[in-house]
Amino acid sequence: MKKLIFLLFICLQTGAQTISFKGKLLDKETNKPVVYANISFLKTNTGISSLEDGTFNLEIDKKLLQEKIHISCLNYKDTIVLADNLQQKTLFLQPKSFELNEVVISKKVDRELQVDAYKRRDIKATFGGSQSNPWTVAKFFKYRKEYKETPYIKDLSVYFGAMIVREKSKFRVRLFKLDTITGFPSKDIVHKEIIAYSKLINGKVKIDISKYDIEFPKEGFFVGLERLHIPYNFYEYKYTKQGSKKKYIAKAVAPSFGAVYTKDTRFNFYSGKWRKFYDPHKIYEGNQIQPAISLTLSN
């Protein structure tokens, strides 16, 4: 009996490897919460987003406390720290400094141009995601000479895939300059939060950005879609594998962004850096996929 109890104790000890990794992110200058920051482990790509009060809580393997994490958020300097140094502690993030552009109060618009407008039949795939895997997907918009008469970006539309389980889910839109040396997204063009909601109606949402008075950069720019890993966006669904009747549960995060076929490069940000994807896939009929995003330009 004593031997059985001892073996049971050993099993419990070796099995208790999962811990609650939690902490808080605050602005170093204002002490205000840093909201919706992405917190990702560099080696495993496991991560979470901070909540409205700056806190985060994620179940992880205890061994991950000895790994480095990458923290990124709009208007803050990227930070890399050892997970153990953040466990149950408060980390103060350093805000970036930048010059504000002059704001145009009103502007007469009498000419518009649509860029990459899609129909529902054009949506061929989706960019889904698991609850523990935060990443950003971006689409590059190249400047064309026909944009000269409509140089300002009035609004952008984001299309969604068929797997919209939630009536609404939050996500962040970011506009990035092009790094002309690396070809990757670089600095933010807009330094204010653009938080949008997915919609079931028409399968897309239009986001007005005319108030930022953005002129289409001659070198082109990126539109990034950043899913927020917060409980508001989490959901579960059941599925079966081919050839099996067993039910599995997937823990997913909304929304599922719509994707279209392309011969261009796809850009993703995860594990602390941007990556390019060139190779076309057979399942996409020899194409790559990129997020379905369209623009409205105006004069």
C-alpha angles and dihedrals in degrees: 000000000000089000090053092050091049092051090048090052091051091050092050092049095049092044095052095085099121118091137175109257107201141154144131137263121211135176108258093219103038104023088228120141117270102230126210096359114164114237113193134172107233098220102038103028088227111147154136140210126246118249131234091280093049095252127127134189126189133168108232141163108271090235090067090071086080092055129089122252130204119220119196132172137157112276094010131100114254110257131201119192139157109266092230089060090058099041108121090345138109118248120199113214122210112236118225120244120227141156118256117232120234111269119231108218098200137357132183113239118197102148131054137177129196118220119199099345111185137202124214091258089060092065103095103166143357139242102227127172145202122238093247098046115075118186143147127230121202139192123210119224114202120210116245129193092239088068091069094094093047104036100156126085106231102175143336131220124215118201125209134213128242093266098081101142095165124063087220134014130171126240137163126238118207130184115210134193118233118255097222092201101050099022090229130121111274132168124016115255093200118046097193127085114264103194114175136179129229117237135203092209110097089345094261143075127217117217120200111219098160091112090068091062094220117181114207104260113240090226091051129244144229132247110207127198113207118191115215115228098212130128090254089069100040123107140155132223136182125237141167129224121237111275093014134092094200115119118230128192120224121198106214139173126223145267113049105208117220118245133203132197118266142167090213131094121278120220125209131176118209139131089028102305146066120257134193126223117200108159118099118225129229091223088061092052092260094312137114119231129231133179115281103243127151132189137214114211125196140180 
